[in-house]
């Protein structure tokens, strides 16, 4: 069985059939001379790319039969890249074909070099889109742990397994990790995996609430307890009764309030502000912080006895850069979501974007990745997101991170074309002469790499 990519040539001229077949020795070329043969070959061979002459029998001087074949291909195999052949000056037919879903067009008489460039570019785009679809499929349940956490990294799978093992106990869990690593998502996963899943999951960011309001937020207050307390209000601990309370940035709780929280953990009762009545509450505490609590204990800013109550089980969460393979996996999941919501034409990542994602250190972790992908989906002009859309540097071809020859070649092409354009001050003829290529080839390269003269 041939390992070459498949190219279907739909052309009724035997001489041109032979010429095109000879020109593509790196393809497995299938030839069809009419609509029925073309559609039979499409179903049987599933070619990645099709070149289609619009003038087919029984209407060789018109375009109706060619457009019928194009419509049928788009209905049967919409991922196929169709390149249509038009007569000289038939711009209207070419635009109609593109509007119907054709990838590109070329004019007769055939320039083998020019059409070869278009065909190989179409094949590369087909390959990229197939890889993106495969990556999207892998962001399904096979790569979800704890219900919603997407990961394929052994480092994060170990974290998830630890959380699953302690979920059905009543121990307090402390999640340690940098900002943006997904601590709240893990806390929710712990709640969903526990026998408290039918109770409430309540989250509070202790760093986001002023000190004078945090006690009321946690413990609640009685009507008239202070100015503005116009009604009795339950605190977050009470709201999470029978469920889980997630205390994010627990290191920001002031010392005087730490004493009250410690009492709750020891006795499982609370008192609302303005009340002397003790209320029994069955709430599990999961907390998180990016701070060094042990250093804060030494400095007298965090109570040691509270620390040991909160940290019965400590789970350390690795940063995104330490999670093998997770950055592109998560990026694809974010892209699918944001494209659906904001820019449906975006279908995936270009090779330079995936390379940049892999090589970036992600100081802001998953939150930074999510924000960059959202920005890229909004900014992208075409079907694919590039490194520039992510506002990430495109790795140079000399960079040791670039192991794919096609990616390296693309980086080299971009660099040389930019230099030639600069030297010739944007003159297309001079640039083509400097590069040793024809003007049409240069136009194709400018279009392919989205460069501007």
N, C-alpha and C positions, 0 to 999 in steps of 0.2 A: 504493500500500500504506500502511495506517495506521501511524503511529509511536506510537500510543497503546498503553499496556499492556493486555493482554487479561484480561477478567473473565468467567468462565463462571457464569451464574445458573441453577441447577437448581431449578426451581419449576414446579408444575403449575397454579397459579392464574393465568389470563391477566391479571387485573387487577393482581395483585402483580408479574407479569412486567413489565408496562408501567411500573408505578410505579418499580421498581428500575432498569429500563433508563433511564428519564428522570433518575433521581438521579445516574447516573454518566456525565455527559457528557465527563469527562476519561478515560474508559476506552473501549476497544472491547468492547462487551458482546455476548456470545453467550448465547442462551437455549436451554435444553433442558427438556422437560417430563417425561421419564422416563429410566430407566436406559440404554437403548440409545442414545438421542439424546445423553445426557450423556457416555457413554464414546466415542462417535463424535466428538463435539466436542473431547473431551480429546485424542484422538489427532491430530486434524486441526489444531487451533489451538494446543495446548500452552499454555493460559492459566497465568499466574503464580498467580492467586487464583481460588478457586471458592466461591460461596455455595451451600449445599446444604440444602434442606428435607428433613428426615428422613421426612416423610409424603408418599410418592410412590405413584402407582398401580403395581401393583394393590392397594396396601395404604395408601391415603391417611390412614387413621385410626391406623395403627401406625407402627413405626420400622424394621421388618425390611428393607424395600426401600431406605430411606435408608442404613442401615448397610452394605448390600450394595454400594451405589454408593461409599460411603466406602472400604470395603475394596479395591474395584477401583481406585480412584484411587491409594491408597497403594501398591498393587502395581505399577501402570503408571508413575506419575510421583510418586515419594515426595517430591520437592522442592516439589510444589504445596502452597500454603497453603489449606486447606479450612476454611471457617467454616460451622458448621451452625446451622440454625434449629430451635428446640425450642418446644413449647407452654409456656404459663405454668406455672411450678412444676415443669417436667420436669427437675429438676436431675440425676436419676440418668442420664437419656439424654445430657445434656450431658457429664457426667463420663465416661461410656462412650465417647462420640465422641472426647473428648480423649485418652483412653487408647489408642484405636485409631489415633491420629495426627493428629486434627484440630487446627488451629492455635488456634481459639477458637470461641465460640458466642454466639448472641444469642437473645432470647426474642421470640415473637410476642405481641401485635401489633407490627409492625415500627416502630422508631424510626429514621427515615432518617438522622438526624444521627449517632446512636450507631453504627449499622452502617457508615456511611460512614467513621467514624474507625477502626473495626476493620479494614475492607477496606484502607484506605490504609496503616495500620500493617503489615498483612500483606504488602502489596506492597513496602514499604520493606525489611522483613526478607528477603523473597525476593531483592531486588536486592543487599543486602549479602552474603547467602550465595552468590549467583552470583559476585560480585566476589571473594570469598574463595576459591571453587573455582577461578576463573581464575588467581588469584595462586598458589594451590597448584600448579596445573599448570605455571606458569612457573618453579617451583622444581625442575623436573625437569632432564634433561640439557642443555636449551637454555641454562640459566644456570649450568652447572657447568663450571669450568675446572680444569685440573690434576687431574682425576679427582673431587675431592670439594669443591672450593671453590665456594660459591654466590655469584655476583655478577652484576650487570648494569651495574655502574659502570665507565665508561671508565677511571677512575683505577686500578682493580684489574685490569681486563683487560690494561692495559699492563704491570703488575707480572707478571701470569701469563705474558704473552708473553715478557718478558725471561727469566724463569726457564726457560721451555720452550727458548729459544734456547741457554742455557748448560748445559742438563741433561746433554747427552751429551759435554761436555768434562770434564776433570778439575780445573778451576779451583776454588779455594776460594771460597765465596759467603758474604757477610755480609749478614744481614737486619737492617735498622734500623727500629725502630718502637716505639710506646708499648705498654705492657702491654695484653694483650687484643686485639691487632689480628690475631692468627692466624699468628704467625711459625712455630710448629711445624707447623701445617697446610700452610703454604707449603713448609716444608722437606720434609715427607712427599711433597708434590706434585712437588717437584724429584726426589726419589729415585725415585718411580714413573715419572716421565717419562724417566729416564736408562737407560743400558744396565746399570746396577747394580741394576735393580729386583728381580732374583731373589736378590740378597744381602740381608743384614739391614739394617733401619733401626733404629738405636739412639739414644735420646735421653737426655740428662742435663742437669739444671738445676744449673749450677755454684753458684748462690746458695743452693741448698737443702741443700748438703752441707758439713759442717764442714771447715775447711781441713786439719786433720790426717787426714781420711779421703779427701779429694778425689784425692790422688795415687794411692792404692790403687784408687779407683773407676775412674780413667782408665787407669792402666798395669798394674794387677793386682799380685799378690804371690806369692812362693814360700812354701811351708809353713815355718813357724818364723821368718819374716822379722821378726815382732814378736809381742808377747803377744796371743793370740787368733787368730793365723794358723794354724789347725789343718789347713788344706789349701791346695794351690796353686790360685789363682783367677785367671782371665783378667780383664783390665780391659775397659772399654767400647771402647777403641780396637781391641783385639784381637777382641772380640766382633763388631765391625762390619767385619771383614776381608772384602773383596769387596763391601762395601755402603757405607752412609753413616752417619757419626756426627754427630748434631746437638748442638752445645754451646750450650745456652740460657744467657743471662746470662753470656756469656764475660768480661765486664768484672769479674766477681767472682773470677776465678782469681788467686791470690796470685802475687807477683812471682817467687818461687823456683820455682814450678811452671810459670810462663810460659816459663822457660828450657828446661825439659824438653820442653814442648809444641813449642817452636820447633825443637828438634833433630829431633823426629819429623817435622815438616813439611818440614825440609830433607833429611833422610836416609831417611825412611820406614822407620825401625827403632825399636823400643822396647826398654826393659829393665824387667822386672818388679822391684818392690821386693824386695831380698834376693837378686837374681841379677845376674851379670855377663854373661849370655848375651844377645846382641842377637837380636831376632826381627823379621824383615821382615814388614811389615804393609801391605796395599793397602787403605787406608781413605780415603774422601773426607770432608773436613770441611766442614760447613755450620754457621755459628754465627749467633747473634742476640744483640742487646742493646738496651735502651732507654736506656743511658747514653751520654754524649758521650765516646767513646774518645779523640778528638783532644785534648780538654781534659785527660783523664787522662794522656795522653802528656806534655803540658806540665808537669803536676804530678808526673811521675815515678812514677805508679801503674800505667802500662801500657807495655809495651815497644813502641817504634816499629817495630822489625824484625818483631816478631810480628804487629803490626797489618797490615803490608803483606803478610805471608804469608797471613793470614786473609781480608783484604779485597781479593782479586784482582778480584772483582766485588762491588760494593755495590748492594743493592736497598733503596730506601726505601719503607716501607709506610705508606700514608695512614691516618689515624684514621677511624673509622666515620662521623663527621660530615662528612668530606670525600669520602665515597663516594656519589655521586649515586644515590639510589633504593635503596640496599642495605639500609637499616634495616628498612623494611616487608617487603622480600623475605626477609631472614634471619629476621625475626620470625615470618613465616608458616611457614617451614620448621621453626623451633623449636616453634611451637605444634602443628603436625601431629605432631611426634615426641612431645612431652610429653603431648598429649591422648591419644594412643594408649596411652601407658604409664601415665598417672595419672588422667585424667578424660575418658573418651570422649564425654561429653555436649557438651564444648566443640567448636564447629565453626569459629569464626573471630573476627575483631575487629570491634567496633562502630566507627562513624565517629570517635567521640571518641578511641578508643584509637589508631587509625591517624594521626589528626592529632597526637596527643601524641608518638607515636613519631617522626613526621617532624620535629617542632619541638624535640625534646630534643637536647642537645649531646653526649650519650654520652661522658662523661669516662672511663668504664671500657671503652669500645669494645665489641667483639663479646661479650666475656665478661660485661659488665654487661647487655647486651641478652638474652643467653641466660638469665642468672639471673633477670631481671625477668619474662621470659615464663614460665619454670618456675613462679615464684611465682604469676603471674596464673592459670595453668591450674589450680593447686591451689585458689586462692581464689575463682575464678569460680563464681557460683551458677547462671547460665543457660547458654545456648548460645554467647553472645558475650562476649568479654573487653572490659572497659571500661578507661578510663584509670586509674580508681581501683584496679582489680585489679593494674595494673602499678606502682602506687605512683608514678604520674607526675601532674603537675598537668594538669587539663583546661583547654586553652586557652580563654580567654573569647571570646565571639562578636565582641568588638571587636578581638581580636588579628588583626593583618594576616596571620597564617599561615592563618587559616580562610577558604578561598576557596569552599568548597562551601556553597550557600545552605541546604540541608537541615541540614547540620551546625550552621551558625550559628543556624538557627531552633531546633534542639534545645537548644543552649546557652542561648538566650534564654528558652525555655520553662522549663527547669530552674530558672534563676535567679529568674524571676518567681514560679513556684509555691513555691519555698522561702521567698521573702519573704512571700508571702501566708499560708502555713502558720504562719510565725513570728508574724505580726501577729495571726492569729486563734487562736494558741495550740493549733494542731492541730485545731480544730473544722472538720469537713468542710463543713458547711452554710455557715458564715461564710466559709471559704476560697473556696468556689464562688461565693458572692455577690460577694466582692471581685474575683474574676477575671472575673465576668460570664459564667459558664458553668453548666451543670446539674451536679447531683451525679454522675449516671452518667458524664458526660464527664470530670469531675475524677478519678473512680475509674479510668477508662481511662488518663488521662494519668499518674496515679501508678503504675499497673501498667507502662505503656510505658516510663517513665523510671526505674522501680525506686526510687521515692521512698516515704517512709513518713510518715504523718501523726503 
